[in-house]
Amino acid sequence: MAGALAARRDEAEADGVREIALAGREVALDPSGALWWAEERMLVVSDLHLEKGSSYARRGALLPPYDTEATLARLSVLVEAYQPRLVVCLGDSFHDRNAVDRLSCAARDGIAALQRGRDWIWIAGNHDGRPVGIGGEAADELSSRGLTFRHEPRAGAEHGEVAGHLHPAAKLRLRGRGMRRRCFASDSARLVMPSFGAYTGGLNVLDAAWSPLFSLRDFSAWVLGGRGVYGFPARLLVPDGA
């Protein structure tokens, strides 16, 4: 059994996926920023922020209107690769509460195709609430086999929490050069996921906003690179501006 598990881990890491322990469960971190829980055949993505471009355009800030198309295309690749039983979108799937109404027919058809043959849950976010009229089911949170999936992480000891909302990013200084990337943040008891959307930014995990979640840099940043996911202890990270 141990040999088979090691073989699966080696195969996964060769493909750029990194398996980690989380609250007694084993989950896989994909370089795209998605989480794969093989035990439940569950694929989790966070903060898609679909129709962010059209939201900004309505306020006069013109962005190329391709963010929804690009984000759904990336998600389609993951669904095809993993063939999940369940897809969980971890809140702020849409940039605002009217974004569903602005979806193109092609985007609606694309979402319907992704949902076909599997369960789909939209977790409520602070931007979009509970999305309706777009298939799947809406929920405030989801608990399964010791893990709880919600949008906003809660301060204090939340064993088994998987959340989004904060758009974690890590900055490193390597060979005298700064590098800033999206990342997963985890202390093995809880995990905060990176944003998946095409037009989403990131908050440095050393920002004060993280202090209620992880104590004294006692956590790791699992940084998304071009070919894989790379783990760094928080003590090796640097704040923005450093």
N, C-alpha and C positions, 0 to 999 in steps of 0.2 A: 504493500500500500504506500509506504513512504517513498519507494523507488518510483512508483507511478506518478505520485504527486510531484516529485522533483522533476520528472521528465516533462510533465505538463507545464511546470513553472519555467523550465529552461526554454521550452518551445514558445511560451507566451512572451518571455523577455526577449527572445530573438526577434519577435515581431514588434517590439517596442512597448509592449504592455508590461506593467509592473504589478505584481501581486503583493498585497500587504495584509496584515492582520488588523481587523477593526472590531473591537468589542467581542472578541472570541470567534469572529467569522472571518473568512477569507474573501477578499474582494479584489478586483483587478482594475487598475487605473489605466485608461487608454490615453495615448498621446493627443487625442482630439479634445480631451477634457471630459470625457464621459466615464461613468463607472459601470462596470459589468459585475453582477453578482451571479456567478454560474449556478450556485446552489438553488437559486430561485428563478434562473433564466430571466433575470431582470436587468434592463438597461436603463440607466439614470442619466439625465442631462439637466443642467440648471441654467436659468437666466438666458433663454433664447432671445428675448426682447424683439420678437418679430414685429415688423412694421415700425421700427425706430426711425428709419429714414423718412417715411411718410409723415410721422409725427413731427419731426424737425422741420420738414418742408412746410407744414401748415403754419409754423411759427416764423417762416422766412429764412431758416437756415437750410440751404439747399445741399443735400447729400445725394450721391448716386442712389437711385431707388432699387438697389439690387440686394439689400441685406437679407430680406426674407428668402429670396431665391437661393442665395449662397448658403444660408444657414440650413435650410431644408435639404439642400443637396448634400451637405456634410452629414446630416442626420440620416439621410437615406443610405449612404455608404455604410454607416454603422449598423443600421437595421438589417441590411443585406448580409453583412459579415457575421453578426452575432445571432440572427434569427431569434430574437427574444420572445418569450411568452408574454411579457409585460414591459411596457415602456412607461417610465415615470418622469414627467417634466416637473422640475422641482421649483416651480414658481417663477413669476415674471417671464412667462413664456411669451407674453405679448407686452409691448412697451407701454400701453395704456389700456383703459377699459373699453375704448372704442376701436381698438386695433383690429379685432375680428371683422368688423364691418368694412374695413379698408382692404382686406385681403383680396387679391386677384382671384379670378376663377381658376387659374393654373395653380396658385398656391393652395386653394381649398381642395382641389383635386389631388394635389401632392400629399397633403395631410391625410386625406381619406385613404389614399393608397398605402401610406405608412401604417395606418391603423388597422388595415384589413388583415384578419386572421389572428389578431392578438388583442390583449387588453391594453388600455391606454388610460393613464390617470394624469390629469392636470392638477397639480398642487397649487393652491391659492398663493399669490404673491402680493407684495405691497403695491406694485404697479397695476396688475391686471385683475386682482380679486379672484373670483371663481369663473374662469372662462366658460361661456355657454355658446351653443349653436355651432360647435366645431367638432362634434363627435367626441368619443371617449367619455370619461367620468371626471367630475370635479370633486376635490376633497381638500380639507384644511391640512391634513397630514395623513401619513400612512405608516403603520407599524407592522413589522413582519419579522418573526424569529429573532428578536433581540435588537433589531435596528429600527429606528424611527426616522422617517423622511419628512422634513418640513422645509419651508422656505427660509425663515429667519432663525439663525442659531440663538439659543437661549443661554444667558449667563449662568454660571454655576456648573456643577457637575452634571453633565448630560451624557451618561454612558450609552453609547450606541446611536448617538444623533448623527444624521447626515443632513447637511443644510447647504444653502447657497447664499444669495443675497449680497454678500460682501465682496464678491469678485476678487478673490485672493490673487496677489501677484508677489513675486519674490525678486529681489535684486541681489546680485552677486558681483564681486569684483575678482575677475580671473585674469591673471597675467597683466595686471595693471589696467584692465579695461572693464567697464561696467556692463552688466548684462541684466536686463529686466524681462521677466517672462511670467505668463499666467502659471498658476500652480494649484495643486491641492494642498490644503493645510490639515495636518492630523497629528494627534498625540496618541494614537492607537485606541483611544476611547471614543473620540468624536472625529468627524471629518467635515471640512467645509470645501465645497466644490468650486472650481473655476467657472466663470461665465462661458457659455457656449456660443452666444450670438456673435454675428459678424461685426457689429458696431459697438461692442461692449469693451470698456476699459478694465482697469484693475486697481485694487487698493493694496498698497504694500502691507505685508503681514506683520511688519514691525510698527505699523501705525497704532496710535493709542486706542483706536476702536477695537482692536483685537485683545486688549488686556483682560477683559472679563472672560474670555474664552480659553486662552492658553496662558499658563503661569510661567513667568520668568524664562521665556524662550524655551520652555520644555516641550518642544514639538518639532516636527519636520515639515519642510516644504518639498513637495513632490513636483518638480519643475517640468513643464511641458517643453520638450525640445523637438527638433525636426525629426529625429529618428526614435525617440523614446521618452520615457519618464525617468527623471533623475532625482534621487533623494539627497537633500542637504539638511543637516541639523540647523536649527534656527540660529545658533551661535555663529555660523559662518555667513549669515545674511547681513546686508547693510541697508540702512534706511535710504529713502530717496534723498538726493542731494549729496550723498557721501561719495 
